Amino acid sequence: MNVGIIGCGHIFSTYIKAQEYFNNINYVACSDIDMDLAFKTAEKNNLKPKTVDELLSDNNIDIILNITIPQAHYEVTKKILNSGKHVYCEKPMSVKYEQAKELLKIAKEKKLYLGNAPDTFLGGGGQLSRQIIDNGDLGKILTGNFIFAFPGVQDFHPNPESWFQEGGGPVIDMGPYFFTGLVNLLGPAKNIRSRGVKFFDKREYRTGQKKGQNFNVDIPTSYMFNLEFENGSIIQGFLSFDVQNHKRNHIELYGSLGSIVVPDPNMFGGPVTISKELGSEWVDLSVEEKPLGKTNIINDRGNTNEAPRQANYRGIGLSEMINSIENNTEHRCNGELALHVLDIIECAKISSETKSEVSLRSTCERPNSFKDQEIKKLLKN
Ligand SMILES: NC(=O)c1ccc[n+]([C@@H]2O[C@H](COP(=O)([O-])OP(=O)(O)OC[C@H]3O[C@@H](n4cnc5c(N)ncnc54)[C@H](O)[C@@H]3O)[C@@H](O)[C@H]2O)c1
């Protein structure tokens, strides 16, 4: 199947690498609202440059990868579906729940596949954690907590404004990884209580041409919440752009027979760490031997929120969706899952504004676990 790409920005280079890892992704053309960028990107990556409309009317293209900005996902995905092509979109599905719901309806009516990132839960860390929880080794997961907290992108991004405006913020930016990871492990969520805080009205640009000047902060930059899942687990969360540094684990879950530290849901690797009864040692379980767990990136960017060595196999969700289209099966990074995750995100905001517990409007099936043998069939070599 041939894949066209819309959006030639920052994440493009990560996705283009996916055709080196997976045997069924064949990128043929790319497009961007900025056609100069599309031409340059096409030339560098041996693709055909096309306008969005040319891409959508090209009968040679079966699937479009939508890696535009979150605020454009709804409009671009809708156009793709209406052109009769399957779509795989970056997170979030849209910036509004009702819009995403409409996209899913269109996809179903047209019998097209709608896939959505994140696909990180398909990695070695996410799948080993899932296996341990499903085996019952830790008993029933009762409680837990998660955190993503750093000072904000203004330290290294020259244009950080959109992270601090409507449609941005820590919950919509990082929430998809945590909520998707938790739904993979625990099943769908039921309700949320949340508190969002904006500590400062302005922030300073720390890099680029505007360094030293200030920009406006329109939305809360720290959120604390607790989520009740349909299976009865209660999980506490903290997502923040107001923390200089911290030493907590990304996700810790506490079961009736033991505890688990789930690795970074923004990445694919491990280790997964478990401990049983009180006082017993913590055991690291490596995922380096798992097909989507092996370290493949050495990162020298020095961001304190990113591990210097990591496993990144973004694009497996697209590859798995292509395989599902070919075999007429349900894909794991599907629209129902992404819609439910967006529901959690939007309800976090509603709960904070109304100062009350909010019941989610949606539910979804827990995606099937992803066995090593299934993954190996999609890998090159
Ligand atoms: N940057 C990352 O590290 C990262 C990581 C994971 C996921 N993502 C997700 O990937 C997506 C893209 O992020 P990015 O960092 O590459 O953004 P970016 O701003 O660097 O690139 C987005 C590109 O989309 C183009 N675009 C915007 N609206 C368009 C439209 N209507 N039609 C055609 N092209 C349009 C822009 O011109 C730009 O080149 C986002 O959804 C983001 O959440 C980014």
The ligand as an SDF file (V2000), in Angstrom:
LIG
                    3D

 44 48  0  0  0  0  0  0  0  0999 V2000
    7.6430   17.1640   17.6990 N   0  0  0  0  0  0  0  0  0  0  0  0
    7.5810   16.0560   18.3980 C   0  0  0  0  0  0  0  0  0  0  0  0
    8.5500   15.6550   19.0880 O   0  0  0  0  0  0  0  0  0  0  0  0
    6.3440   15.2220   18.3960 C   0  0  0  0  0  0  0  0  0  0  0  0
    6.3990   13.9980   19.0280 C   0  0  0  0  0  0  0  0  0  0  0  0
    5.2940   13.1990   18.9860 C   0  0  0  0  0  0  0  0  0  0  0  0
    4.1540   13.6290   18.3480 C   0  0  0  0  0  0  0  0  0  0  0  0
    4.1040   14.8480   17.7560 N   0  0  0  0  0  0  0  0  0  0  0  0
    2.8610   15.2430   17.0910 C   0  0  0  0  0  0  0  0  0  0  0  0
    3.1240   15.3330   15.6860 O   0  0  0  0  0  0  0  0  0  0  0  0
    2.3240   16.3600   15.1020 C   0  0  0  0  0  0  0  0  0  0  0  0
    3.2210   17.3140   14.3770 C   0  0  0  0  0  0  0  0  0  0  0  0
    4.1480   17.8480   15.3040 O   0  0  0  0  0  0  0  0  0  0  0  0
    5.4530   18.5990   14.7870 P   0  0  0  0  0  0  0  0  0  0  0  0
    6.2820   18.8040   16.0000 O   0  0  0  0  0  0  0  0  0  0  0  0
    6.0110   17.8840   13.6160 O   0  0  0  0  0  0  0  0  0  0  0  0
    4.8100   19.9940   14.3350 O   0  0  0  0  0  0  0  0  0  0  0  0
    5.4600   21.0860   13.3400 P   0  0  0  0  0  0  0  0  0  0  0  0
    4.7720   22.3480   13.6440 O   0  0  0  0  0  0  0  0  0  0  0  0
    6.9380   21.0110   13.3890 O   0  0  0  0  0  0  0  0  0  0  0  0
    5.0250   20.5620   11.8910 O   0  0  0  0  0  0  0  0  0  0  0  0
    3.6900   20.5380   11.4370 C   0  0  0  0  0  0  0  0  0  0  0  0
    3.6670   20.7940    9.9420 C   0  0  0  0  0  0  0  0  0  0  0  0
    2.3090   20.7240    9.5020 O   0  0  0  0  0  0  0  0  0  0  0  0
    2.0950   21.7670    8.5490 C   0  0  0  0  0  0  0  0  0  0  0  0
    0.6610   22.0920    8.5200 N   0  0  0  0  0  0  0  0  0  0  0  0
   -0.0470   22.7450    9.4720 C   0  0  0  0  0  0  0  0  0  0  0  0
   -1.3250   22.8500    9.1160 N   0  0  0  0  0  0  0  0  0  0  0  0
   -1.4340   22.2640    7.8880 C   0  0  0  0  0  0  0  0  0  0  0  0
   -2.5020   22.0610    7.0020 C   0  0  0  0  0  0  0  0  0  0  0  0
   -3.7410   22.4860    7.2920 N   0  0  0  0  0  0  0  0  0  0  0  0
   -2.2650   21.4160    5.8370 N   0  0  0  0  0  0  0  0  0  0  0  0
   -1.0120   20.9930    5.5350 C   0  0  0  0  0  0  0  0  0  0  0  0
    0.0460   21.1620    6.3320 N   0  0  0  0  0  0  0  0  0  0  0  0
   -0.1620   21.7770    7.5170 C   0  0  0  0  0  0  0  0  0  0  0  0
    2.9630   22.9150    9.0280 C   0  0  0  0  0  0  0  0  0  0  0  0
    3.2400   23.8210    7.9710 O   0  0  0  0  0  0  0  0  0  0  0  0
    4.1950   22.1830    9.5490 C   0  0  0  0  0  0  0  0  0  0  0  0
    5.1990   22.0460    8.5700 O   0  0  0  0  0  0  0  0  0  0  0  0
    1.5350   16.9790   16.2560 C   0  0  0  0  0  0  0  0  0  0  0  0
    0.2680   16.4100   16.2970 O   0  0  0  0  0  0  0  0  0  0  0  0
    2.3220   16.5910   17.5080 C   0  0  0  0  0  0  0  0  0  0  0  0
    1.4770   16.4570   18.6160 O   0  0  0  0  0  0  0  0  0  0  0  0
    5.1930   15.6350   17.7420 C   0  0  0  0  0  0  0  0  0  0  0  0
  1  2  1  0
  2  3  2  0
  2  4  1  0
  4  5  1  0
  4 44  2  0
  5  6  2  0
  6  7  1  0
  7  8  2  0
  8  9  1  0
  8 44  1  0
  9 10  1  0
  9 42  1  0
 10 11  1  0
 11 12  1  0
 11 40  1  0
 12 13  1  0
 13 14  1  0
 14 15  2  0
 14 16  1  0
 14 17  1  0
 17 18  1  0
 18 19  2  0
 18 20  1  0
 18 21  1  0
 21 22  1  0
 22 23  1  0
 23 24  1  0
 23 38  1  0
 24 25  1  0
 25 26  1  0
 25 36  1  0
 26 27  1  0
 26 35  1  0
 27 28  2  0
 28 29  1  0
 29 30  1  0
 29 35  2  0
 30 31  1  0
 30 32  2  0
 32 33  1  0
 33 34  2  0
 34 35  1  0
 36 37  1  0
 36 38  1  0
 38 39  1  0
 40 41  1  0
 40 42  1  0
 42 43  1  0
M  CHG  2   8   1  16  -1
M  END
$$$$
